[in-house]
Amino acid sequence: MGYIVLVAGLVQAAVGVALLLSWARHARGRDAGLIVTHVVAMLGFFVPWALFIATGEPLWAWAGFAVLVLFIGFGDTEVVRRTSRDRGVTKPRLRDYWRSMIAVCAGRYGHALQFHTLFSAAVFFPALGVAIAATAGV
């Protein structure tokens, strides 16, 4: 199961790289701190996850999952900022998160971002499940 998470993560990373290249071409550095932090951390997920696959140690699975928990939100924050700007909202709030996710999932911001948003669950939840199973010795 650890390999399934790895493959899903690689698919997610490939789409993320496409989004990063698009951002680099069009965003003129806007929200660079959020984007760079999200990208570096998400790529960093592969280090503890690979160590988990190599060693079977649950600690590494939990470390990889912790990276996801701590840094997925940077990507979400960028999406909320972008979609809120498009709607004329200058100070997004929590309710704007749901409006943003609805807009992205409806495909209003392109299929790559739609896929990246929806497919993140295919990495996040299985990673959690694998970490729990590894801890339980299953």
N, CA, C and O atoms as a MOPAC input file, in Angstrom:
PM7 MOZYME 1SCF
protein

 N      0.82400 1    -1.20200 1     0.00000 1
 C      0.00000 1     0.00000 1     0.00000 1
 C      0.86500 1     1.26300 1     0.00000 1
 O      0.46800 1     2.29200 1    -0.54600 1
 N      2.04500 1     1.17900 1     0.61200 1
 C      2.94900 1     2.32500 1     0.60700 1
 C      3.33600 1     2.73900 1    -0.80400 1
 O      3.53600 1     3.92000 1    -1.08800 1
 N      3.43800 1     1.74100 1    -1.69000 1
 C      3.77700 1     2.03400 1    -3.07900 1
 C      2.62500 1     2.73800 1    -3.80800 1
 O      2.85900 1     3.56600 1    -4.68800 1
 N      1.40500 1     2.41300 1    -3.44400 1
 C      0.25100 1     3.08300 1    -4.05700 1
 C      0.26500 1     4.56900 1    -3.71100 1
 O      0.00500 1     5.41900 1    -4.56300 1
 N      0.57400 1     4.87000 1    -2.45000 1
 C      0.68900 1     6.27500 1    -2.03700 1
 C      1.82800 1     6.94800 1    -2.79900 1
 O      1.69500 1     8.09200 1    -3.23400 1
 N      2.92700 1     6.25400 1    -2.95900 1
 C      4.06000 1     6.80400 1    -3.69900 1
 C      3.67700 1     7.13300 1    -5.14200 1
 O      3.97200 1     8.22300 1    -5.63200 1
 N      3.03000 1     6.20600 1    -5.81000 1
 C      2.61300 1     6.43400 1    -7.20400 1
 C      1.60800 1     7.58100 1    -7.28000 1
 O      1.71900 1     8.45000 1    -8.14500 1
 N      0.62400 1     7.58600 1    -6.37500 1
 C     -0.35400 1     8.68600 1    -6.36300 1
 C      0.34400 1    10.01500 1    -6.11200 1
 O     -0.00500 1    11.02800 1    -6.71800 1
 N      1.32800 1    10.01400 1    -5.22100 1
 C      2.09200 1    11.23000 1    -4.95800 1
 C      2.87400 1    11.69600 1    -6.17100 1
 O      2.98500 1    12.89700 1    -6.41600 1
 N      3.41800 1    10.76000 1    -6.93100 1
 C      4.15800 1    11.12900 1    -8.14100 1
 C      3.23400 1    11.70600 1    -9.20900 1
 O      3.59600 1    12.65500 1    -9.90400 1
 N      2.04200 1    11.12900 1    -9.33400 1
 C      1.04600 1    11.68900 1   -10.26500 1
 C      0.68500 1    13.10900 1    -9.82600 1
 O      0.63700 1    14.02900 1   -10.64200 1
 N      0.43600 1    13.27000 1    -8.54000 1
 C      0.08400 1    14.58500 1    -7.99700 1
 C      1.22500 1    15.57400 1    -8.22900 1
 O      0.98600 1    16.72900 1    -8.58200 1
 N      2.45600 1    15.12500 1    -8.03200 1
 C      3.61700 1    15.99500 1    -8.23600 1
 C      3.75400 1    16.40600 1    -9.70100 1
 O      4.09000 1    17.55400 1    -9.99000 1
 N      3.50100 1    15.49200 1   -10.61400 1
 C      3.60100 1    15.81800 1   -12.04300 1
 C      2.60800 1    16.91200 1   -12.42200 1
 O      2.95000 1    17.84900 1   -13.14400 1
 N      1.38500 1    16.78600 1   -11.93200 1
 C      0.38700 1    17.82400 1   -12.20800 1
 C      0.78500 1    19.11400 1   -11.50200 1
 O      0.59900 1    20.20400 1   -12.04300 1
 N      1.32900 1    18.99300 1   -10.30200 1
 C      1.80300 1    20.16600 1    -9.57300 1
 C      2.90500 1    20.90300 1   -10.31000 1
 O      2.94200 1    22.13300 1   -10.30300 1
 N      3.80200 1    20.16600 1   -10.94400 1
 C      4.86800 1    20.80900 1   -11.72800 1
 C      4.26300 1    21.57900 1   -12.90700 1
 O      4.70400 1    22.68500 1   -13.21800 1
 N      3.26700 1    21.00100 1   -13.55300 1
 C      2.59000 1    21.71300 1   -14.64800 1
 C      1.94800 1    23.00200 1   -14.13800 1
 O      2.02300 1    24.04300 1   -14.79100 1
 N      1.32300 1    22.92500 1   -12.97400 1
 C      0.72000 1    24.12600 1   -12.38800 1
 C      1.79600 1    25.14000 1   -12.01200 1
 O      1.60600 1    26.34200 1   -12.20300 1
 N      2.92100 1    24.67100 1   -11.48300 1
 C      4.02300 1    25.55800 1   -11.12300 1
 C      4.55600 1    26.28800 1   -12.35000 1
 O      4.82300 1    27.48800 1   -12.29200 1
 N      4.71100 1    25.57800 1   -13.44600 1
 C      5.20300 1    26.21000 1   -14.67700 1
 C      4.21300 1    27.26100 1   -15.18400 1
 O      4.61800 1    28.33300 1   -15.63400 1
 N      2.93800 1    26.95500 1   -15.11100 1
 C      1.91500 1    27.92400 1   -15.50800 1
 C      1.95900 1    29.14800 1   -14.59900 1
 O      1.88300 1    30.28100 1   -15.07400 1
 N      2.08300 1    28.92100 1   -13.30000 1
 C      2.18900 1    30.03100 1   -12.34900 1
 C      3.41400 1    30.88300 1   -12.67800 1
 O      3.33200 1    32.11200 1   -12.68100 1
 N      4.55000 1    30.23700 1   -12.95500 1
 C      5.78500 1    30.96600 1   -13.24600 1
 C      5.63800 1    31.83400 1   -14.49500 1
 O      6.22500 1    32.91300 1   -14.57300 1
 N      4.85700 1    31.36600 1   -15.47000 1
 C      4.66200 1    32.12700 1   -16.71000 1
 C      3.69000 1    33.29400 1   -16.53300 1
 O      3.85000 1    34.33400 1   -17.17100 1
 N      2.69000 1    33.13000 1   -15.67500 1
 C      1.59300 1    34.09500 1   -15.65900 1
 C      1.44900 1    34.91600 1   -14.37800 1
 O      0.86900 1    36.00100 1   -14.42600 1
 N      1.93700 1    34.45900 1   -13.27000 1
 C      1.61200 1    35.11700 1   -11.99500 1
 C      2.55800 1    36.24400 1   -11.61700 1
 O      2.29000 1    36.97900 1   -10.66700 1
 N      3.65900 1    36.39400 1   -12.34300 1
 C      4.61300 1    37.47500 1   -12.08500 1
 C      5.09000 1    37.48700 1   -10.62400 1
 O      5.27800 1    38.55100 1   -10.03300 1
 N      5.27800 1    36.30700 1   -10.06000 1
 C      5.80100 1    36.19000 1    -8.70300 1
 C      4.78000 1    36.37800 1    -7.59800 1
 O      5.13000 1    36.33600 1    -6.41800 1
 N      3.52900 1    36.58300 1    -7.96000 1
 C      2.48400 1    36.79500 1    -6.94800 1
 C      2.38200 1    35.56800 1    -6.04600 1
 O      2.32400 1    34.43400 1    -6.52100 1
 N      2.36100 1    35.81500 1    -4.75100 1
 C      2.23400 1    34.77000 1    -3.72800 1
 C      3.35300 1    33.73000 1    -3.81000 1
 O      3.13500 1    32.54900 1    -3.54100 1
 N      4.53400 1    34.17600 1    -4.18000 1
 C      5.66200 1    33.25900 1    -4.35400 1
 C      5.97800 1    32.49000 1    -3.07000 1
 O      6.31700 1    31.30800 1    -3.12600 1
 N      5.87100 1    33.14700 1    -1.92400 1
 C      6.17100 1    32.46800 1    -0.66300 1
 C      5.28000 1    31.25800 1    -0.43400 1
 O      5.74700 1    30.19700 1    -0.02000 1
 N      3.99200 1    31.43200 1    -0.70700 1
 C      3.05900 1    30.30700 1    -0.54900 1
 C      3.37100 1    29.18600 1    -1.52300 1
 O      3.42800 1    28.01400 1    -1.14900 1
 N      3.57300 1    29.56300 1    -2.77500 1
 C      3.78800 1    28.56900 1    -3.82300 1
 C      5.08000 1    27.80100 1    -3.58900 1
 O      5.08100 1    26.57000 1    -3.62200 1
 N      6.17200 1    28.50400 1    -3.35400 1
 C      7.46800 1    27.84500 1    -3.18000 1
 C      7.45800 1    26.96000 1    -1.93600 1
 O      7.97200 1    25.84200 1    -1.96700 1
 N      6.88100 1    27.44600 1    -0.85100 1
 C      6.79600 1    26.63800 1     0.37200 1
 C      5.99200 1    25.36600 1     0.12800 1
 O      6.39700 1    24.27900 1     0.54100 1
 N      4.86200 1    25.50500 1    -0.54100 1
 C      4.01300 1    24.34900 1    -0.84000 1
 C      4.76800 1    23.34100 1    -1.71000 1
 O      4.76700 1    22.14500 1    -1.41500 1
 N      5.39700 1    23.80800 1    -2.75400 1
 C      6.09100 1    22.91100 1    -3.68900 1
 C      7.24900 1    22.19200 1    -3.00600 1
 O      7.36900 1    20.97100 1    -3.11100 1
 N      8.09300 1    22.93400 1    -2.31400 1
 C      9.26500 1    22.32900 1    -1.67400 1
 C      8.83900 1    21.30500 1    -0.61600 1
 O      9.39100 1    20.20700 1    -0.54400 1
 N      7.85700 1    21.67800 1     0.19600 1
 C      7.40400 1    20.76000 1     1.23700 1
 C      6.74900 1    19.51800 1     0.64200 1
 O      6.98600 1    18.40300 1     1.10900 1
 N      5.93100 1    19.70800 1    -0.38300 1
 C      5.26900 1    18.54800 1    -0.97700 1
 C      6.29000 1    17.61100 1    -1.62700 1
 O      6.14600 1    16.39100 1    -1.54900 1
 N      7.30400 1    18.16600 1    -2.25600 1
 C      8.36800 1    17.30900 1    -2.78700 1
 C      9.12900 1    16.65100 1    -1.64200 1
 O      9.59500 1    15.51700 1    -1.75900 1
 N      9.25000 1    17.38800 1    -0.52300 1
 C      9.90400 1    16.83600 1     0.65900 1
 C      9.17100 1    15.65200 1     1.26300 1
 O      9.77200 1    14.84800 1     1.97600 1
 N      7.88900 1    15.53700 1     0.99000 1
 C      7.09300 1    14.39100 1     1.45300 1
 C      7.70900 1    13.07300 1     0.99500 1
 O      7.63100 1    12.06900 1     1.70300 1
 N      8.32100 1    13.07500 1    -0.18600 1
 C      8.83900 1    11.83300 1    -0.75200 1
 C     10.03300 1    11.27400 1     0.02600 1
 O     10.30100 1    10.07500 1    -0.04400 1
 N     10.74400 1    12.11400 1     0.75600 1
 C     11.91000 1    11.62500 1     1.51400 1
 C     11.47000 1    10.69200 1     2.64300 1
 O     11.88800 1     9.53400 1     2.66200 1
 N     10.64200 1    11.15500 1     3.58400 1
 C     10.23600 1    10.20300 1     4.63200 1
 C      9.39900 1     9.04300 1     4.08500 1
 O      9.44200 1     7.93300 1     4.61600 1
 N      8.63700 1     9.31000 1     3.01800 1
 C      7.82200 1     8.21100 1     2.49700 1
 C      8.70100 1     7.11800 1     1.88600 1
 O      8.43300 1     5.92900 1     2.05900 1
 N      9.73900 1     7.52200 1     1.18100 1
 C     10.67300 1     6.53700 1     0.62600 1
 C     11.39100 1     5.78300 1     1.74800 1
 O     11.62700 1     4.58000 1     1.64200 1
 N     11.73200 1     6.49200 1     2.81300 1
 C     12.35900 1     5.82800 1     3.96100 1
 C     11.39100 1     4.83000 1     4.61000 1
 O     11.80800 1     3.76200 1     5.05900 1
 N     10.10400 1     5.17800 1     4.65800 1
 C      9.11300 1     4.23800 1     5.17600 1
 C      9.05700 1     2.98100 1     4.30800 1
 O      9.06400 1     1.86200 1     4.82200 1
 N      9.00000 1     3.17200 1     3.00200 1
 C      8.94100 1     2.01700 1     2.09900 1
 C     10.19000 1     1.15100 1     2.26300 1
 O     10.10400 1    -0.07700 1     2.24800 1
 N     11.35000 1     1.79100 1     2.41900 1
 C     12.60400 1     1.04500 1     2.52900 1
 C     12.74300 1     0.31300 1     3.85700 1
 O     13.28900 1    -0.78900 1     3.91000 1
 N     12.24200 1     0.93600 1     4.94700 1
 C     12.48200 1     0.36500 1     6.27700 1
 C     11.25500 1    -0.28000 1     6.90800 1
 O     11.38500 1    -1.15200 1     7.76700 1
 N     10.06000 1     0.14400 1     6.48600 1
 C      8.84200 1    -0.33900 1     7.12000 1
 C      8.56600 1     0.29200 1     8.47200 1
 O      7.62800 1    -0.10600 1     9.16200 1
 N      9.37200 1     1.27300 1     8.85800 1
 C      9.22000 1     1.94200 1    10.16200 1
 C      8.04400 1     2.91600 1    10.12000 1
 O      8.03800 1     3.84000 1     9.30700 1
 N      7.05300 1     2.72100 1    10.98300 1
 C      5.88000 1     3.60700 1    10.99700 1
 C      6.22200 1     5.07900 1    11.20900 1
 O      5.51400 1     5.95800 1    10.71600 1
 N      7.30000 1     5.35300 1    11.93700 1
 C      7.69400 1     6.73700 1    12.18700 1
 C      7.84800 1     7.51200 1    10.88400 1
 O      7.45600 1     8.67700 1    10.80200 1
 N      8.41900 1     6.86800 1     9.86400 1
 C      8.62400 1     7.54600 1     8.58200 1
 C      7.30200 1     7.80300 1     7.86600 1
 O      7.13500 1     8.83600 1     7.21700 1
 N      6.36700 1     6.86800 1     7.98200 1
 C      5.04300 1     7.10100 1     7.38500 1
 C      4.36300 1     8.28400 1     8.05900 1
 O      3.75500 1     9.12400 1     7.39500 1
 N      4.47200 1     8.34500 1     9.39600 1
 C      3.86600 1     9.47500 1    10.11600 1
 C      4.57100 1    10.78800 1     9.78600 1
 O      3.93100 1    11.83600 1     9.71100 1
 N      5.87800 1    10.73400 1     9.59200 1
 C      6.61200 1    11.95400 1     9.21600 1
 C      6.14800 1    12.44500 1     7.84500 1
 O      5.94800 1    13.64400 1     7.65000 1
 N      5.97700 1    11.52500 1     6.89900 1
 C      5.46800 1    11.90900 1     5.58400 1
 C      4.06700 1    12.48200 1     5.67500 1
 O      3.76300 1    13.49800 1     5.04900 1
 N      3.21100 1    11.83100 1     6.45700 1
 C      1.84500 1    12.32900 1     6.62600 1
 C      1.84700 1    13.70100 1     7.29100 1
 O      1.04700 1    14.56500 1     6.93300 1
 N      2.73300 1    13.90600 1     8.24800 1
 C      2.82600 1    15.22100 1     8.91200 1
 C      3.17000 1    16.31600 1     7.90800 1
 O      2.64200 1    17.42500 1     7.99200 1
 N      4.05100 1    16.01100 1     6.96100 1
 C      4.37600 1    16.99300 1     5.91800 1
 C      3.11300 1    17.36800 1     5.14600 1
 O      2.86500 1    18.54400 1     4.88100 1
 N      2.32500 1    16.37000 1     4.79200 1
 C      1.07400 1    16.64800 1     4.07800 1
 C      0.15400 1    17.54300 1     4.90500 1
 O     -0.37600 1    18.53500 1     4.40400 1
 N     -0.02700 1    17.18700 1     6.16300 1
 C     -0.92200 1    17.95200 1     7.03600 1
 C     -0.45200 1    19.39900 1     7.16600 1
 O     -1.26000 1    20.32800 1     7.11800 1
 N      0.84400 1    19.58300 1     7.33100 1
 C      1.37400 1    20.92200 1     7.58400 1
 C      1.43300 1    21.81100 1     6.34600 1
 O      1.35400 1    23.03300 1     6.46500 1
 N      1.57100 1    21.21800 1     5.15700 1
 C      1.86400 1    22.05600 1     3.99500 1
 C      0.85300 1    22.02000 1     2.86100 1
 O      0.96300 1    22.82800 1     1.93900 1
 N     -0.12200 1    21.12700 1     2.88500 1
 C     -1.16800 1    21.17100 1     1.85800 1
 C     -1.89800 1    22.50800 1     1.91800 1
 O     -2.27600 1    23.06600 1     0.88800 1
 N     -2.08900 1    23.00800 1     3.11400 1
 C     -2.81600 1    24.26700 1     3.30600 1
 C     -2.19900 1    25.46400 1     2.60400 1
 O     -2.90200 1    26.43100 1     2.31300 1
 N     -0.90300 1    25.42300 1     2.32400 1
 C     -0.27400 1    26.52200 1     1.59900 1
 C     -0.83000 1    26.59700 1     0.17500 1
 O     -1.07200 1    27.68600 1    -0.34700 1
 N     -1.02800 1    25.44300 1    -0.44100 1
 C     -1.63500 1    25.41300 1    -1.77300 1
 C     -3.07900 1    25.86100 1    -1.72600 1
 O     -3.53100 1    26.61900 1    -2.58400 1
 N     -3.80400 1    25.39100 1    -0.72100 1
 C     -5.20500 1    25.81800 1    -0.56000 1
 C     -5.30600 1    27.32200 1    -0.37500 1
 O     -6.18300 1    27.96800 1    -0.94800 1
 N     -4.40400 1    27.87900 1     0.42700 1
 C     -4.41500 1    29.32600 1     0.67100 1
 C     -4.19200 1    30.09700 1    -0.62100 1
 O     -4.83700 1    31.12000 1    -0.85400 1
 N     -3.28900 1    29.61800 1    -1.45400 1
 C     -3.04800 1    30.28500 1    -2.74000 1
 C     -4.29900 1    30.23800 1    -3.61400 1
 O     -4.65000 1    31.23000 1    -4.25200 1
 N     -4.96200 1    29.10100 1    -3.64400 1
 C     -6.18900 1    28.97800 1    -4.44500 1
 C     -7.26100 1    29.94000 1    -3.92500 1
 O     -7.93900 1    30.60200 1    -4.71100 1
 N     -7.40700 1    30.01300 1    -2.62200 1
 C     -8.40700 1    30.92400 1    -2.04200 1
 C     -8.06200 1    32.37200 1    -2.37900 1
 O     -8.94400 1    33.15400 1    -2.73400 1
 N     -6.79900 1    32.72600 1    -2.27100 1
 C     -6.40600 1    34.09900 1    -2.61700 1
 C     -6.71800 1    34.41200 1    -4.08100 1
 O     -7.26500 1    35.46800 1    -4.39700 1
 N     -6.36700 1    33.49100 1    -4.95800 1
 C     -6.58000 1    33.72600 1    -6.39400 1
 C     -8.05800 1    33.84800 1    -6.72900 1
 O     -8.46800 1    34.80000 1    -7.39400 1
 N     -8.85000 1    32.90300 1    -6.27900 1
 C    -10.27000 1    32.93400 1    -6.62500 1
 C    -10.97200 1    34.10400 1    -5.95000 1
 O    -11.90900 1    34.66900 1    -6.51300 1
 N    -10.53600 1    34.47100 1    -4.76500 1
 C    -11.13000 1    35.62700 1    -4.07800 1
 C    -10.79900 1    36.91800 1    -4.80400 1
 O    -11.65900 1    37.78500 1    -4.95700 1
 N     -9.55000 1    37.05100 1    -5.25500 1
 C     -9.17400 1    38.24400 1    -6.03800 1
 C    -10.06300 1    38.37100 1    -7.26800 1
 O    -10.52200 1    39.46100 1    -7.61000 1
 N    -10.29700 1    37.24500 1    -7.92200 1
 C    -11.13500 1    37.25200 1    -9.12200 1
 C    -12.56700 1    37.68800 1    -8.81800 1
 O    -13.24700 1    38.22900 1    -9.69000 1
 N    -13.02400 1    37.45600 1    -7.59700 1
 C    -14.37600 1    37.85300 1    -7.19500 1
 C    -14.40000 1    39.24000 1    -6.55600 1
 O    -15.46100 1    39.72500 1    -6.16400 1
 N    -13.22800 1    39.88200 1    -6.45000 1
 C    -13.16500 1    41.21300 1    -5.85400 1
 C    -13.08500 1    41.21700 1    -4.33700 1
 O    -13.26600 1    42.26300 1    -3.71400 1
 N    -12.81700 1    40.07000 1    -3.73600 1
 C    -12.68900 1    39.97100 1    -2.28200 1
 C    -11.24200 1    40.26500 1    -1.91100 1
 O    -10.32500 1    39.59000 1    -2.38000 1
 N    -11.03600 1    41.28100 1    -1.06300 1
 C     -9.67000 1    41.66800 1    -0.71000 1
 C     -9.15300 1    40.98300 1     0.55100 1
 O     -7.94300 1    40.82500 1     0.71700 1
 N    -10.04700 1    40.57900 1     1.42900 1
 C     -9.64000 1    39.89100 1     2.66200 1
 C    -10.44300 1    38.58800 1     2.79100 1
 O    -11.48000 1    38.55900 1     3.45400 1
 N     -9.96000 1    37.51800 1     2.15900 1
 C    -10.70400 1    36.25100 1     2.20100 1
 C    -10.86500 1    35.74100 1     3.62600 1
 O     -9.99400 1    35.92400 1     4.47800 1
 N    -11.98900 1    35.10400 1     3.85700 1
 C    -12.29400 1    34.48600 1     5.14600 1
 C    -12.57900 1    33.00200 1     4.92000 1
 O    -12.49300 1    32.50500 1     3.79700 1
 N    -12.92000 1    32.30700 1     5.99800 1
 C    -13.15100 1    30.86600 1     5.89800 1
 C    -14.24500 1    30.53200 1     4.88600 1
 O    -14.12300 1    29.54900 1     4.15400 1
 N    -15.30100 1    31.32300 1     4.83200 1
 C    -16.38100 1    31.03500 1     3.88200 1
 C    -15.88700 1    31.10300 1     2.43500 1
 O    -16.45300 1    30.46000 1     1.55100 1
 N    -14.84000 1    31.87800 1     2.20000 1
 C    -14.27400 1    31.97700 1     0.85600 1
 C    -13.55300 1    30.70100 1     0.44900 1
 O    -13.39200 1    30.43900 1    -0.74300 1
 N    -13.11800 1    29.90600 1     1.41600 1
 C    -12.49300 1    28.61700 1     1.09700 1
 C    -13.48900 1    27.74100 1     0.33700 1
 O    -13.15700 1    27.17800 1    -0.70600 1
 N    -14.68500 1    27.63200 1     0.85300 1
 C    -15.69300 1    26.77400 1     0.21600 1
 C    -16.08900 1    27.31100 1    -1.15200 1
 O    -16.27600 1    26.53500 1    -2.08900 1
 N    -16.21700 1    28.60500 1    -1.27700 1
 C    -16.52600 1    29.19700 1    -2.58900 1
 C    -15.40500 1    28.90100 1    -3.58000 1
 O    -15.65500 1    28.61200 1    -4.75000 1
 N    -14.18600 1    28.97400 1    -3.10400 1
 C    -13.03300 1    28.70500 1    -3.96300 1
 C    -13.00100 1    27.25300 1    -4.40200 1
 O    -12.77900 1    26.96000 1    -5.57700 1
 N    -13.22100 1    26.34900 1    -3.46900 1
 C    -13.18600 1    24.92500 1    -3.80600 1
 C    -14.31100 1    24.55700 1    -4.77400 1
 O    -14.12200 1    23.72600 1    -5.66200 1
 N    -15.45900 1    25.16800 1    -4.60500 1
 C    -16.56800 1    24.91900 1    -5.54000 1
 C    -16.18900 1    25.39900 1    -6.93700 1
 O    -16.43500 1    24.70400 1    -7.92200 1
 N    -15.59500 1    26.57700 1    -7.02400 1
 C    -15.19100 1    27.11800 1    -8.32700 1
 C    -14.12800 1    26.23200 1    -8.98300 1
 O    -14.19800 1    25.95500 1   -10.18000 1
 N    -13.15400 1    25.79500 1    -8.20000 1
 C    -12.08500 1    24.94900 1    -8.74500 1
 C    -12.64000 1    23.59700 1    -9.16700 1
 O    -12.33500 1    23.11300 1   -10.25700 1
 N    -13.45000 1    22.98600 1    -8.31600 1
 C    -14.00100 1    21.66100 1    -8.62700 1
 C    -14.97000 1    21.70000 1    -9.80400 1
 O    -15.18100 1    20.69100 1   -10.47700 1
 N    -15.55200 1    22.86200 1   -10.04700 1
 C    -16.44100 1    23.01700 1   -11.20000 1
 C    -15.64600 1    23.21300 1   -12.48900 1
 O    -16.22700 1    23.26100 1   -13.57300 1
 N    -14.33200 1    23.32700 1   -12.37800 1
 C    -13.49000 1    23.46300 1   -13.55800 1
 C    -13.27400 1    24.88400 1   -14.02900 1
 O    -12.74800 1    25.08800 1   -15.12300 1
 N    -13.66000 1    25.87300 1   -13.24100 1
 C    -13.53300 1    27.27800 1   -13.66300 1
 C    -12.08900 1    27.75700 1   -13.72900 1
 O    -11.81100 1    28.80400 1   -14.31400 1
 N    -11.16500 1    27.00100 1   -13.13600 1
 C     -9.75800 1    27.39600 1   -13.13400 1
 C     -8.88100 1    26.37300 1   -13.84600 1
 O     -7.68600 1    26.26200 1   -13.57200 1
 N     -9.48100 1    25.64500 1   -14.74400 1
 C     -8.73400 1    24.69600 1   -15.55900 1
 C     -8.75500 1    23.29400 1   -14.99100 1
 O     -8.94800 1    23.08200 1   -13.79400 1
 N     -8.55100 1    22.35200 1   -15.87800 1
 C     -8.62600 1    20.94600 1   -15.49700 1
 C     -7.43900 1    20.50400 1   -14.65400 1
 O     -7.58000 1    19.61800 1   -13.81200 1
 N     -6.27400 1    21.10400 1   -14.86400 1
 C     -5.10300 1    20.70200 1   -14.06900 1
 C     -5.31400 1    21.04100 1   -12.59900 1
 O     -5.05700 1    20.20600 1   -11.73100 1
 N     -5.77500 1    22.25000 1   -12.30800 1
 C     -6.01800 1    22.62800 1   -10.91600 1
 C     -7.18600 1    21.82900 1   -10.34000 1
 O     -7.16300 1    21.44800 1    -9.16900 1
 N     -8.18200 1    21.58100 1   -11.14400 1
 C     -9.31200 1    20.76600 1   -10.69900 1
 C     -8.81900 1    19.37200 1   -10.30200 1
 O     -9.14800 1    18.87500 1    -9.22500 1
 N     -8.03900 1    18.75400 1   -11.17000 1
 C     -7.50200 1    17.42200 1   -10.88300 1
 C     -6.62200 1    17.46000 1    -9.64100 1
 O     -6.76900 1    16.62200 1    -8.75100 1
 N     -5.71300 1    18.41900 1    -9.57300 1
 C     -4.76600 1    18.52600 1    -8.45500 1
 C     -5.51300 1    18.67300 1    -7.12900 1
 O     -5.12200 1    18.08700 1    -6.12000 1
 N     -6.56700 1    19.44400 1    -7.14000 1
 C     -7.36600 1    19.65200 1    -5.93700 1
 C     -8.07200 1    18.36900 1    -5.52500 1
 O     -7.99900 1    17.95700 1    -4.36800 1
 N     -8.74600 1    17.74800 1    -6.46200 1
 C     -9.51700 1    16.54700 1    -6.14300 1
 C     -8.61700 1    15.33800 1    -5.85400 1
 O     -8.90600 1    14.54700 1    -4.95600 1
 N     -7.54200 1    15.20200 1    -6.60900 1
 C     -6.66800 1    14.03500 1    -6.47200 1
 C     -5.82200 1    14.08400 1    -5.20800 1
 O     -5.25400 1    13.06800 1    -4.80600 1
 N     -5.73000 1    15.24400 1    -4.57900 1
 C     -4.94700 1    15.32900 1    -3.34100 1
 C     -5.46900 1    14.34500 1    -2.29500 1
 O     -4.70400 1    13.84000 1    -1.47300 1
 N     -6.75800 1    14.08000 1    -2.33200 1
 C     -7.33700 1    13.10800 1    -1.39400 1
 C     -6.79500 1    11.70600 1    -1.63800 1
 O     -6.74500 1    10.89800 1    -0.71100 1
 N     -6.39000 1    11.40300 1    -2.86400 1
 C     -5.85400 1    10.08400 1    -3.19900 1
 C     -4.45100 1     9.88200 1    -2.63600 1
 O     -3.94700 1     8.75900 1    -2.61400 1
 N     -3.82900 1    10.94700 1    -2.18800 1
 C     -2.53800 1    10.84800 1    -1.50900 1
 C     -2.75200 1    10.95900 1     0.00400 1
 O     -2.23100 1    10.15000 1     0.77100 1
 N     -3.51000 1    11.95100 1     0.42000 1
 C     -3.68800 1    12.26600 1     1.83200 1
 C     -4.30500 1    11.10500 1     2.62700 1
 O     -3.71000 1    10.64100 1     3.60000 1
 N     -5.47200 1    10.64100 1     2.22700 1
 C     -6.16700 1     9.62200 1     3.01500 1
 C     -5.48500 1     8.26000 1     2.98600 1
 O     -5.40400 1     7.60900 1     4.02800 1
 N     -4.99100 1     7.80100 1     1.83400 1
 C     -4.22900 1     6.54700 1     1.87400 1
 C     -2.95100 1     6.65600 1     2.70600 1
 O     -2.56900 1     5.69100 1     3.36700 1
 N     -2.28300 1     7.81300 1     2.68500 1
 C     -1.09000 1     7.98700 1     3.52300 1
 C     -1.45800 1     7.84700 1     4.99900 1
 O     -0.73000 1     7.21600 1     5.76500 1
 N     -2.57300 1     8.42700 1     5.39100 1
 C     -3.04900 1     8.28300 1     6.76600 1
 C     -3.34200 1     6.81500 1     7.06700 1
 O     -2.93700 1     6.29600 1     8.10700 1
 N     -4.04100 1     6.15500 1     6.16300 1
 C     -4.37600 1     4.74600 1     6.36800 1
 C     -3.14200 1     3.86900 1     6.48900 1
 O     -3.09100 1     2.97500 1     7.33400 1
 N     -2.15700 1     4.11900 1     5.65600 1
 C     -0.91300 1     3.33600 1     5.69400 1
 C     -0.17900 1     3.58100 1     6.99800 1
 O      0.34500 1     2.64300 1     7.60000 1
 N     -0.13300 1     4.83500 1     7.44500 1
 C      0.53900 1     5.14500 1     8.71000 1
 C     -0.14100 1     4.43700 1     9.88000 1
 O      0.52500 1     3.89500 1    10.76200 1
 N     -1.46900 1     4.44700 1     9.87900 1
 C     -2.22000 1     3.76600 1    10.94600 1
 C     -1.97200 1     2.25500 1    10.87900 1
 O     -1.70000 1     1.62200 1    11.89900 1
 N     -2.06600 1     1.68600 1     9.68800 1
 C     -1.85600 1     0.23800 1     9.51900 1
 C     -0.43800 1    -0.16500 1     9.93200 1
 O     -0.24500 1    -1.19400 1    10.57900 1
 N      0.54000 1     0.64200 1     9.55800 1
 C      1.91600 1     0.32700 1     9.92000 1
 C      2.11000 1     0.38300 1    11.43300 1
 O      2.83700 1    -0.43100 1    12.00200 1
 N      1.47000 1     1.32700 1    12.06700 1
 C      1.56200 1     1.44400 1    13.52300 1
 C      0.90000 1     0.25600 1    14.21900 1
 O      1.38800 1    -0.24400 1    15.23300 1
 N     -0.21900 1    -0.18200 1    13.65200 1
 C     -0.94000 1    -1.31800 1    14.22200 1
 C     -0.29200 1    -2.65600 1    13.86800 1
 O     -0.67700 1    -3.70200 1    14.39200 1
 N      0.68700 1    -2.61100 1    12.98300 1
 C      1.37000 1    -3.83700 1    12.58700 1
 C      0.60100 1    -4.67900 1    11.60000 1
 O      0.82000 1    -5.88500 1    11.49100 1
 N     -0.30400 1    -4.03600 1    10.87700 1
 C     -1.12900 1    -4.76100 1     9.90100 1
 C     -0.39000 1    -4.90200 1     8.60000 1
 O     -0.91500 1    -5.48300 1     7.65100 1

